[in-house]
Amino acid sequence: MGFRLVRVNFGGGARPTLQIMAEPSDGSAMTVQHCADISRTVSAILDVEDPIPTAYMLEVTSPGIDRPLMTRDDFRRFAGFEAKLETNRLIDGRRRFNGIISAVDADDNVTVLEAAGPAILPFTGLQKAKLVITDALMDAAEQNLFPPPAASSGEEAALPATSDT
């Protein structure tokens, strides 16, 4: 359909929600019409395949400006912007980091420039990461300065899937 899947989340309370977060593959802005088109198509497939045995809500969303960072390409695309990151284990006695994304190196480490200095985090050790809304991020979004997502075979490693159930 011309979209890149950013994240899928399933969970919730009495009526679970299947959230599909997507963005146009060409890097253009996600619109309400895009969400509606994806929703109609996915809903039809889910109705036929019926993979979820209980009642649920389908929600299709844009990643938003404070988007989650899920793949190595996300970190490369948004280098130079501030992010909050959480690791799945202690690194230098901490699990939470906040700073400017600097690089993803050949050894698969994400470097984040914090006020106290650089933090080097293994990509495979990241549990959550998302951009922080700053003036620089808002300005770049308004000017559509983000590069489009890299073409993907769909096999790029991503942060762990999320689920509330």
Protein Blocks (a to p, Z undefined) as FASTA:
>chain_A
ZZacfbdcdedjfbccdddddddfklpacdfklmmmmmmmmmmmmmmnomafbdcddddd
debjmbccfbfklmmmmgoiacddddfbdeehiabdcdddfbdcfkopacdddfkbccdd
dfklpfbdcddddfklmmmmmnopaccddddehlaccdddddfZZ
